[in-house]
Amino acid sequence: MATLALPIRELGQSVGRAQAETERVIGYSRARESLRVTCQIIGKTLGLRVRFSNLAKRQDSLLQKLTDVDFARFDASAMVDLATSLDELVTGERDMLVMVESLGAEIRIWWRGSIERLTEQTDHLDSIAESLRVATDSECSALMALAMEQFSSHSEPVSV
């Protein structure tokens, strides 16, 4: 569990820095156009390209670690803590992605691949957090088991 907390915390810090850079680019893009402002936009846009790419790689590494973990060994409170950390990370990333969408397409084109990947990975992290919450909720787990039992009893092979 502790090995997962560190990458989540580091990823959260990276998201915060990328968010701040995105806010700067938004501010520059709304400023009166001048050569200085245009140069600042270009510089920050290229910097964000690297930052988003690195963020996507680090997030991919976290996802790999999360999918390799055997959560059956964890107690419920550890899984709830992990789900809470993932929820905080997902919230920060979604906020940043909303800010990115407010920029013009001519700026976003530089980050398209990384942003698409980050969006997909953020949804995956959200799904993992939700699964952890479901696994720790005894009522929900019982309902899921009942639903699976009913589904399997109703899905008998059809003869043709």
NUPAPA-342172 format. One record per residue: residue number from 1; residue in one letter; x, y negated, z of N, C-alpha, C in turn. Coordinates in steps of 0.1 Angstrom, whole numbers. Atoms other than C-alpha are relative to their C-alpha. Layout:
! NUPAPA-342172
resi	resn	n.x	n.y	n.z	ca.x	ca.y	ca.z	c.x	c.y	c.z
NUM	A	X	Y	Z	X	Y	Z	X	Y	Z
...
! end
This chain:
! NUPAPA-342172
resi	resn	n.x	n.y	n.z	ca.x	ca.y	ca.z	c.x	c.y	c.z
1	M	8	12	0	0	0	0	9	-12	0
2	A	-9	12	-1	28	-24	9	7	-2	-13
3	T	-6	2	13	44	-18	-25	-9	-6	-10
4	L	9	7	9	13	-30	-42	-3	-14	4
5	A	3	13	-5	8	-60	-20	10	-10	-6
6	L	-10	9	5	41	-75	-31	-2	-4	-15
7	P	2	4	14	34	-74	-69	-13	-8	-1
8	I	12	7	1	-1	-87	-63	3	-15	5
9	R	-4	13	-6	13	-116	-42	8	-8	-11
10	E	-9	7	10	40	-124	-69	-9	-4	-12
11	L	8	3	12	14	-122	-97	-9	-12	3
12	G	9	12	-4	-9	-146	-77	8	-13	-1
13	Q	-8	12	1	20	-171	-75	2	-4	-14
14	S	-2	2	14	27	-167	-112	-13	-6	-6
15	V	13	6	5	-10	-174	-119	-1	-14	4
16	G	1	14	-5	-9	-205	-98	9	-9	-7
17	R	-9	8	7	21	-218	-116	-5	-2	-15
18	A	5	1	13	6	-211	-150	-13	-9	0
19	Q	12	9	-2	-26	-228	-138	4	-15	0
20	A	-5	14	-1	-7	-259	-129	6	-5	-13
21	E	-5	4	14	11	-260	-163	-11	-2	-10
22	T	11	1	9	-22	-255	-181	-7	-13	3
23	E	6	13	-4	-37	-285	-161	8	-11	-6
24	R	-8	11	6	-7	-306	-173	-2	-1	-15
25	V	2	0	14	-12	-296	-209	-14	-6	-3
26	I	13	6	2	-49	-305	-206	1	-15	2
27	G	-1	14	-2	-40	-338	-191	7	-7	-11
28	Y	-7	6	12	-15	-345	-219	-8	-1	-12
29	S	8	0	12	-39	-335	-245	-11	-11	0
30	R	11	10	-1	-65	-360	-232	6	-14	0
31	A	-7	13	-1	-39	-388	-230	0	-7	-14
32	R	-2	6	13	-35	-414	-257	11	5	-8
33	E	-10	-6	8	-16	-400	-285	12	-9	-3
34	S	-12	7	3	20	-411	-288	11	11	-3
35	L	-11	-10	3	53	-394	-298	4	6	13
36	R	-4	-5	-12	62	-390	-262	-10	11	5
37	V	10	-9	-4	29	-373	-253	0	12	-9
38	T	0	-12	9	30	-351	-284	12	9	3
39	C	-11	-8	-4	65	-340	-274	-2	8	13
40	Q	3	-7	-13	53	-332	-239	-10	11	-2
41	I	9	-11	3	24	-312	-253	7	12	-6
42	I	-7	-11	6	47	-292	-275	9	7	10
43	G	-9	-7	-10	72	-285	-247	-8	8	9
44	K	8	-7	-10	46	-275	-222	-8	12	-7
45	T	7	-11	7	27	-254	-248	10	12	-2
46	L	-10	-10	2	59	-235	-256	4	7	13
47	G	-3	-6	-13	67	-231	-219	-12	9	5
48	L	11	-8	-4	32	-218	-213	-1	13	-8
49	R	0	-12	8	36	-193	-241	9	10	7
50	V	-9	-9	-7	66	-178	-223	-7	5	13
51	R	6	-3	-13	48	-180	-189	-12	10	-2
52	F	11	-9	2	16	-163	-202	5	14	-5
53	S	-5	-13	4	36	-136	-219	6	8	12
54	N	-6	-6	-12	56	-129	-187	-11	5	10
55	L	11	-4	-9	24	-129	-167	-8	12	-5
56	A	6	-12	6	8	-104	-191	8	13	3
57	K	-9	-12	-3	38	-81	-187	0	4	14
58	R	1	-4	-15	38	-83	-149	-13	6	4
59	Q	13	-6	-3	1	-77	-148	-1	14	-5
60	D	0	-13	6	6	-47	-171	7	10	10
61	S	-7	-8	-9	31	-34	-146	-8	3	13
62	L	9	-2	-11	7	-39	-117	-11	10	-3
63	L	11	-9	4	-21	-21	-136	6	14	0
64	Q	-6	-13	0	3	8	-142	2	6	14
65	K	-2	-4	-14	12	10	-105	-14	4	6
66	L	13	-3	-5	-25	9	-96	-6	13	-5
67	T	6	-12	6	-35	36	-120	8	13	4
68	D	-8	-11	-4	-7	58	-107	-2	4	15
69	V	2	-2	-15	-17	55	-70	-11	10	2
70	D	11	-10	-5	-36	84	-53	-7	-7	11
71	F	7	7	-11	-62	64	-34	-7	9	10
72	A	5	-9	-9	-74	95	-17	8	0	13
73	R	-9	1	-12	-45	90	8	-3	-12	8
74	F	3	13	-7	-57	55	17	-12	1	9
75	D	12	2	-8	-80	47	45	-9	-11	-5
76	A	10	9	5	-111	26	39	5	-15	1
77	S	-3	14	-2	-97	-6	54	12	-4	-9
78	A	-11	3	10	-65	-4	32	-6	-3	-14
79	M	6	1	13	-87	0	1	-8	-13	-1
80	V	7	13	-1	-109	-30	12	10	-11	-1
81	D	-10	11	1	-78	-51	17	6	-1	-14
82	L	-6	0	14	-64	-41	-17	-11	-6	-9
83	A	11	6	8	-98	-49	-33	-1	-15	2
84	T	1	14	-3	-99	-83	-16	12	-7	-7
85	S	-11	6	7	-64	-91	-29	-2	0	-15
86	L	2	-1	15	-73	-80	-64	-11	-10	-4
87	D	10	10	3	-105	-102	-62	6	-14	0
88	E	-6	13	0	-84	-132	-53	8	-2	-12
89	L	-9	1	12	-60	-125	-81	-9	-2	-13
90	V	9	1	11	-89	-120	-106	-7	-14	0
91	T	6	13	0	-106	-153	-95	10	-10	-5
92	G	-10	9	5	-74	-172	-100	3	1	-15
93	E	-3	-2	14	-68	-157	-134	-12	-5	-9
94	R	12	4	7	-104	-163	-145	-1	-16	-1
95	D	0	15	0	-102	-200	-134	10	-5	-10
96	M	-10	4	9	-70	-203	-154	-4	2	-15
97	L	5	-3	14	-85	-187	-185	-11	-9	-4
98	V	10	10	3	-115	-211	-183	7	-13	-4
99	M	-7	13	3	-91	-240	-183	7	1	-14
100	V	-7	-2	13	-72	-225	-213	-11	-2	-11
101	E	10	1	10	-105	-223	-232	-5	-14	-2
102	S	4	14	2	-111	-260	-227	10	-7	-9
103	L	-10	6	9	-80	-267	-248	-4	2	-15
104	G	3	-2	14	-83	-271	-286	7	13	-5
105	A	-4	-12	6	-78	-241	-308	14	-2	-6
106	E	-14	2	5	-46	-257	-323	10	2	11
107	I	-9	-2	-11	-30	-254	-289	-1	15	4
108	R	2	-14	-4	-45	-220	-279	6	10	-9
109	I	-5	-9	10	-33	-204	-311	14	6	4
110	W	-13	-4	-5	2	-203	-295	0	11	10
111	W	1	-10	-11	-10	-181	-267	-10	11	-2
112	R	11	-9	3	-37	-161	-284	2	15	5
113	G	-2	-14	-3	-21	-126	-280	1	2	15
114	S	-1	-1	-15	-12	-132	-243	-13	-2	7
115	I	13	3	-6	-45	-147	-235	-10	11	-1
116	E	8	-12	2	-64	-118	-250	3	11	9
117	R	-5	-11	-8	-43	-94	-232	-3	-3	15
118	L	3	4	-14	-46	-113	-199	-15	2	3
119	T	14	-1	-2	-84	-114	-203	-4	15	2
120	E	3	-15	-1	-86	-76	-209	6	5	13
121	Q	-6	-5	-12	-62	-69	-180	-8	-5	12
122	T	8	5	-11	-82	-92	-157	-13	8	2
123	D	12	-8	-1	-113	-73	-165	3	14	6
124	H	-4	-13	-5	-95	-41	-158	3	0	15
125	L	-2	2	-14	-83	-54	-124	-13	-2	8
126	D	13	2	-6	-118	-65	-116	-7	14	2
127	S	6	-13	0	-130	-30	-124	6	9	11
128	I	-7	-8	-11	-104	-14	-101	-5	-5	13
129	A	5	6	-13	-114	-38	-73	-14	5	3
130	E	14	-4	-2	-151	-29	-78	0	15	4
131	S	-1	-15	-3	-142	9	-78	4	2	14
132	L	-5	-2	-13	-123	5	-46	-11	-4	10
133	R	11	4	-9	-153	-13	-30	-11	11	1
134	V	10	-11	1	-177	15	-42	5	12	8
135	A	-6	-12	-6	-153	42	-29	-1	-2	16
136	T	1	2	-14	-154	26	6	-14	-2	6
137	D	13	1	-4	-191	22	7	-7	13	0
138	S	5	-13	-1	-206	54	20	-14	2	-7
139	E	13	0	7	-242	46	8	2	0	-15
140	C	-2	1	15	-230	37	-27	6	13	-5
141	S	-6	-12	4	-208	68	-29	-11	12	0
142	A	10	-10	-1	-238	90	-18	-10	-2	-12
143	L	8	3	11	-260	73	-44	6	4	-14
144	M	-7	-3	12	-234	78	-71	0	16	-2
145	A	0	-14	1	-231	115	-62	-14	6	-4
146	L	14	-4	3	-269	119	-63	-3	-2	-15
147	A	2	3	14	-270	102	-97	7	10	-9
148	M	-7	-9	8	-243	124	-111	-6	14	0
149	E	6	-13	-1	-260	155	-98	-13	0	-8
150	Q	12	1	8	-293	144	-114	4	0	-15
151	F	-4	1	13	-275	135	-146	5	14	-6
152	S	-6	-13	4	-257	169	-148	-11	10	-1
153	S	11	-10	0	-290	188	-141	-9	-3	-12
154	H	8	4	11	-308	169	-169	7	1	-13
155	S	-7	0	13	-281	171	-195	4	15	-4
156	E	-2	-14	4	-285	208	-204	2	-1	-15
157	P	-3	0	15	-272	217	-239	-13	2	-8
158	V	12	-1	8	-298	213	-266	3	10	-11
159	S	-2	-10	11	-303	242	-291	-5	-7	-13
160	V	4	5	13	-304	233	-327	-5	11	-9
! end
